[in-house]
Amino acid sequence: MIDLLARPRIGVVLPAGEESWMFATAARVLPLAVLDRLPRARVSVLVAGAAPPSPSALDCGRPPRRLEAADRTRLDALVVVGPETKVSGRGGAGACPVVRVPGELISVALLAGAAGGEELRSNRVGTLRLLGWLPDDAETAHVVVDGGDADAAISGVAAGAVPVVVSLGGDAAPLPAGWLALPGHAGVDEVIAAVASAQAHTGQHPLLAAIAAGAGVPAPWPPAAAEAAVATLTASLDEAATAALDCWRGRGSPGAIPDSLPARRLATQHAALRVELRALERRLDLATQRAEQAEAETQLILGSRTWRYSERFRTAYHSARGRLRR
């Protein structure tokens, strides 16, 4: 189903009024999940029903904007999260398809561990190890501890694992020796990487639990429910990608890139023609210079005194030759 050349315009519509970390996680995870299916898609994060939240460090430099009625005809598909999220604008012949993602906004966090691919996840984890936010040794397991749950911080750590405290909304309290923590300025990518690569998760924060459950990390979320929700979310995103491709092709594939092999062949032919054209231009310039030089020399001869004084003899010479030929 993946079309590496397709560039459909897809809008991810999120409900307004959600908690900042919940909103930022969905705004980061869904575009990555869409790009996994359509790598060259142009994905925008939109907010339905109210003004978008103020730009912050959690939006990864791409603040969302408010959903407008014109987006129904400007975009090739809308991926809507939340059963109560309303989409403005009327449907019609020129309107793009609308695909609703089942479940609430928290359900999107189940896809956080896999969205973007394994390479992106390993790069994130490597960066956290380099910064000292995770254990330096990749063989050393770590357990993510909810910084807002003191009881879990004390009793929920497995033996031999390094506790890593994740506090959403601020710096963690003073930690025991040997414990690590994500600082308060850590973003969505760092939190996802720390939770998805953990050996286990302890605590009751719903967002951290959903990220852990979706990545297969033991968490309070029931495994069977997490697997069923992930399968449903994956199917809805596959449907959205297919609908976006169909709409994009039906509109004439704006911004499409031609097939690479014919493009390379045409580029080679174009380069060869340009080389031949430059060679012909050089030959023409050389012939023009020779003609101009010959013309200049002729004008010098015609303008000399010898040429003017010998004109009478030349005329008699040509007349005599003409009579002798008769």
Buried (B, 14 or more C-beta within 10 A) or exposed (E): EEBEEBBBBBBBBBBBEBBBBBBBBBBBBBBBBBBBBBEBBBBBBBBBBEEBBEEEEBBBEEBBBBBEEEBBBBBBBBBBBBEEBEBBBEEEEEBBBBBBBEBBBBBBBBBBBBBBEEEBBEBBBEBBBEEEBBBEEEEEBBBBBBBBBEEBBEEBBEEEBBBBBBBBEEBBEEBEEEBBBBEEEBBBBBBBBBBBBBBBBBBEBBBBBBBBBBBBBBBBBEEEEBBEBBEBBBEBBEBBBBBBBBBBBEBEBEEBEEEEEEEEEEEEEEEEEEEEEEEEEEEEEEEEEEEEEEEEEEEEEEEEEEEEEEEEEEEEEEEEEEEEEE
